[in-house]
C-alpha cells in the first residue's frame, strides 16, 4: 500500500524521542550509582564529541557495544550491572544499576566500576556522585520499623528527609549531604508488590532530584556575587541622582557616569542571564520530580518537599532576588539617564534658541549694513556716471546755450535712477539664484 503523502522531515525521529529514555526496570534488592560530569566553563558550548569519546573509552574496557552515531543517550550491559548514559545541555550522567546489596551500606563497590584513571580523564569535573541502596520490605509497618532501625545510623537526623511515595510503593530517605567518600546517599525500601518499572521510576526520580538540585545551586555563587556588585552600583546611582536633584552643574560628566553604570549593569546581566535562567529551569524540574512521587509523611519526619522548602528554596529565592535587583537597577539607571539626557537636551535647546536669536540679530545688522553699502554704491557709481555723461554732453549743451550746471542738474536724477534700478535688478537676480540653489 502506497502512502498518499510524504512524511514530514524527522517525523519518526521526533516521535521516537518520546520513548528514547525509558526508565530502568529494577528488582529489590539492588544498588545504583550516578555520576554527573560538567565542564567548569562554557559547558553548554562544549565539544560533545569529547563526551562520546569518553563514553566509548569506558565501553571498550568492558567490551560493551558503542552508541549509535549522533546519539545523546545509550544503555547497555556493563560488567555486573547495566549502564545508562545521557548527554544533557550542560552535563553528562553515567548511571550503573546492579543487583543485590552489600553487607556494609553504601560501601561504593558499584562506583568502583568506574576506573579511577578513566574518571580522571573525563572532559569535565564531577558535579555530583550519588549512591542508592534499595532493599525489599514486606509492608508499611515493616518499612516504618526499618526506618527507625537503620536510617538514624545511616544518615544525620538533622538533615534526614523520609517519605513514602506512590501510595506506599516504597519509602525513600536521604540527607543530601556529601559523605567522606564524596557521595550523596539515598535509601529506598521497596514494599512487597512494587513492580520493576515503578521501582525503576522511583530510583530514577531520586537521581534526577539530586542532579538537577546540584545544577540549580550553581546559580547561588553568582547570585551572591551579583548582589554585592548591585549594592555597590545602587549606592553610586543613588548618589548621582541626588546630585542631579541638587545641582545642574557638570551634566555631561554626570551623564558619562550614568552610562558607565548602565554598561556595567548590562555586562552583569549578559554574563549571568544564562546561569540564572538555567537555575530557574532546573528548580522547576526538581519541584516536578518531587511532586510526581506523591509523598506522604512517615513517623512525623520531614518529607523531601519540606526539606527543599527549608534548604533549597531560599537559595533559589536568592537567585531570583539577585536577578530581579539587577533588572530593577538597569531600569533605574535607564530612567536616570533619560532624565539627565532630557535635561541636557532642554539646556541645549535653550542655548540653540539664544544662538538663533543672535544669528537673527547679526543677519538684521548685516542686512542694514548691506543696504547702507548698497546706497553708498549707488551714490559712488552715480557720481562717476554723471561726470562721464556730463563730459560727453557739455559740448552739446554749450552749442545750444545750456550752461554746465544745467547739464549736471539734468543728468543727475536720470543717472541716479538708472543706477539704482540696475543695482536692484542685479540684487534680485542674485537672490533668485541663491533661492533656487538652496531649494
Residue pairs with C-beta under 8 A, 6 or more apart in sequence:
20 73
21 73
21 86
23 197
23 200
23 201
23 204
24 82
24 84
24 95
24 97
24 200
24 203
24 204
25 196
25 197
25 200
26 32
26 97
26 134
26 196
26 199
26 200
26 203
27 99
27 196
27 199
28 134
28 135
28 136
28 188
28 190
28 194
28 199
29 99
29 100
29 101
29 134
29 135
29 136
30 97
30 98
30 99
30 100
30 101
30 134
31 97
31 98
31 99
31 100
31 101
31 102
31 109
31 110
31 131
31 132
31 133
31 134
32 95
32 96
32 97
32 98
32 110
32 130
32 131
32 132
32 134
32 203
32 207
33 95
33 96
33 108
33 110
33 111
33 113
33 114
33 129
33 130
33 131
33 132
33 183
34 93
34 94
34 95
34 128
34 129
34 130
34 132
34 207
34 210
34 211
35 93
35 94
35 95
35 111
35 114
35 119
35 126
35 128
35 129
35 130
36 91
36 92
36 93
36 126
36 127
36 128
36 129
36 211
36 214
36 215
37 91
37 92
37 93
37 94
37 122
37 123
37 124
37 125
37 126
37 127
38 90
38 91
38 92
38 124
38 125
38 127
38 215
39 46
39 90
39 123
39 124
39 125
40 124
40 125
43 89
43 90
43 91
43 124
44 89
44 90
44 274
46 123
46 124
47 123
48 72
48 87
50 123
51 87
51 92
51 123
52 67
52 87
53 123
54 92
54 118
54 121
54 122
54 123
55 67
55 74
55 85
55 92
55 94
56 66
56 67
57 118
57 121
58 64
58 78
58 83
58 94
58 114
58 115
58 118
59 65
59 66
59 76
59 78
59 83
61 115
61 118
62 78
62 79
64 76
64 77
64 78
64 83
65 76
67 73
67 74
67 85
68 74
72 86
72 87
73 84
73 85
73 86
73 87
74 83
74 84
74 85
75 82
75 83
75 84
75 85
76 82
76 83
77 83
78 96
78 113
79 113
80 98
80 99
80 113
81 96
81 97
81 98
81 99
81 110
81 113
82 96
82 97
82 98
83 94
83 95
83 96
84 93
84 94
84 95
84 96
84 97
85 92
85 93
85 94
85 95
86 92
86 93
86 95
89 278
90 215
90 278
91 124
91 127
91 211
91 215
92 124
93 207
93 211
94 114
95 207
96 110
96 113
96 114
97 203
98 110
98 113
101 133
101 134
101 135
102 109
105 133
105 150
105 154
105 187
106 131
106 133
106 154
106 179
106 183
106 185
108 131
108 181
108 183
110 131
111 129
111 131
111 183
119 126
126 182
127 211
127 214
127 215
128 184
128 210
128 211
128 214
129 182
129 183
129 184
130 183
130 184
130 185
130 186
130 206
130 207
130 210
130 211
131 183
131 184
131 185
131 186
132 185
132 186
132 187
132 188
132 203
132 206
132 207
133 185
133 186
133 187
133 188
134 187
134 188
134 190
134 199
134 203
135 146
135 187
135 188
135 189
135 190
136 189
136 190
136 192
137 143
137 146
137 171
137 189
137 190
137 191
137 192
138 191
138 192
139 191
139 192
140 164
140 168
140 191
143 164
143 168
143 170
143 171
143 189
143 191
143 298
144 171
144 298
144 299
146 171
146 189
147 162
147 171
147 173
147 189
147 298
147 299
147 301
148 299
150 187
151 160
151 162
151 173
151 187
152 160
154 173
154 185
154 187
155 173
155 174
155 175
155 177
155 185
155 187
156 175
156 177
159 175
159 176
159 177
159 307
160 173
160 174
160 175
160 301
160 302
161 173
161 174
161 175
161 176
161 301
161 302
161 303
161 304
161 306
161 307
162 171
162 172
162 173
162 298
162 299
162 301
162 302
162 303
163 171
163 172
163 173
163 293
163 295
163 296
163 297
163 298
163 301
163 303
163 304
163 305
164 170
164 171
164 172
164 295
164 296
164 297
164 298
165 171
165 172
165 202
165 293
165 294
165 295
165 296
166 198
166 202
166 293
166 294
167 294
168 191
168 296
169 190
169 191
169 194
169 198
169 199
169 202
170 188
170 189
170 190
170 191
170 194
170 199
170 202
171 188
171 189
171 191
171 298
172 186
172 187
172 188
172 189
172 202
172 206
172 293
172 304
173 186
173 187
173 188
174 184
174 185
174 186
174 187
174 206
174 210
174 304
175 185
176 184
176 210
176 213
176 307
176 311
177 184
178 184
179 185
184 210
186 206
186 210
188 199
188 202
188 203
188 206
190 199
190 202
202 293
205 289
205 292
205 293
208 285
208 289
209 286
209 289
209 290
209 304
212 282
212 285
212 286
212 289
213 282
213 286
213 308
213 312
215 278
215 279
215 282
216 278
216 279
216 282
216 283
216 286
216 312
216 315
216 316
217 279
217 312
217 315
218 275
218 278
218 279
219 275
219 276
219 278
219 279
219 316
219 319
220 279
220 315
220 318
220 319
222 272
222 275
222 276
222 319
222 322
223 276
223 318
223 319
223 321
223 322
223 323
224 318
224 322
226 268
226 272
226 322
226 323
226 325
226 326
227 318
227 321
227 322
227 325
229 264
229 268
230 268
230 322
230 325
230 326
230 329
233 261
233 264
233 265
233 329
233 333
234 325
234 329
236 257
236 261
237 258
237 261
237 329
237 332
237 333
237 336
240 254
240 257
240 258
240 261
240 336
241 336
243 254
244 254
244 336
244 339
244 340
244 343
248 343
248 347
251 340
251 343
251 344
251 347
252 344
254 340
255 337
255 340
255 341
255 344
258 333
258 336
258 337
258 340
259 337
261 333
262 330
262 333
262 334
262 337
265 326
265 329
265 330
265 333
266 330
268 326
269 326
269 327
269 330
272 322
272 323
272 326
276 319
276 320
276 322
276 323
279 316
279 319
280 316
280 319
280 320
283 312
283 316
286 308
286 312
287 308
290 304
290 305
290 308
291 305
293 304
295 303
295 304
295 305
296 303
297 303
302 310
374 423
374 427
377 423
378 416
378 419
378 420
378 423
379 416
381 419
381 423
382 412
382 415
382 416
382 419
382 420
385 415
385 418
385 419
386 408
386 411
386 412
386 415
386 416
389 411
389 415
390 404
390 407
390 408
390 411
393 407
393 411
394 404
394 407
397 403
397 404
397 406
397 407
398 404
